[in-house]
Amino acid sequence: MQKRLEFRCWNCDKPYSLFRKIDEDNPQLWVACPFCHKEAIVDLDPYRKPVDKIYRGKSSSNDNSGETEFDLPDILPTRPKS
């Protein structure tokens, strides 16, 4: 599912928003600023946090290791595309 995300351009420092799909396997987004047309990369890995789930029942093997979700700021900073 796509989400509307807000970014701040590394070049012109203007905020803009785009629809992007967040992929758990690839936590980097490639975006282009609509104002100055510079390409940028957004690294989402620093905003990944582990998820703790609690289940009811008798099973003591609640293995939810590796499950994460993104706790994103309101405006994501960008960096130049290398």
N, C-alpha and C positions, 0 to 999 in steps of 0.2 A: 504494500500500500504506500502511496506517495504522501508526503507531508510537505506543507509549506514551511520552509526554513528561511531564516533571515541571516544574511552575511554582511560583513563589512569589508570593503575592497582594500587590499593592501596598497594599491597605487593611489587612488583618488580619495580614499577614506570615506566614501559614501556608503550608506546602508542600502541594501536591496533584498528582495525576497524572490525565491524560486521554488517550484515544486520539485522535490527530489525523493528518490527511493533510498532508504537507509538499508544497506545490506550488512548483515552480521559478519559475513565472511570477508568483506572488503571494506574496512572502515575509513576509506578515503573517498572524497568527492572531488571531481573536477568541475569547476564552475567558471563562467566568464562574466565579468562585470558588464551590465547593460549600459553603463555610462561611458567608461573609458575603453571597453572591449579587451581588457587585459585578462589573460587566463590565470587561474589560481587553483590551488589545492587546499582542501579543508581536511584536516586530520581529526577524525572523531574518536580515535583510540583513548585519548586522555579523559574523555567523558563517559567511558564505559565503566559500569559498576556491577559487581556480582549481585545476583538476586537470591534472597533466602525465601523459600516457600515452606509453609508448614501445612502438613496434611493430617487429617484425622484418620484414625484407624489403628490397627494392631501392628502393622508392618513397621519395623524399625529401620528398614533400608530405604529411606527417602533420599535417594541419590539424585541431587539436582546440581551436581558439580558441573561447571562449565556454562551454566546459564547466566547470561548477562543482559543488561538493558542499558540504554543510553540516557544519561541525565544531562541534556543539552542546555547551554545558556540561551538567553533570549536572542542574542546576536552572536553568530559564530565568526571568529576571526579567520582571515584567509592568509595564505603565504604565496609568494611567486612560484609559478610552475618552473621546475628545473629543466 
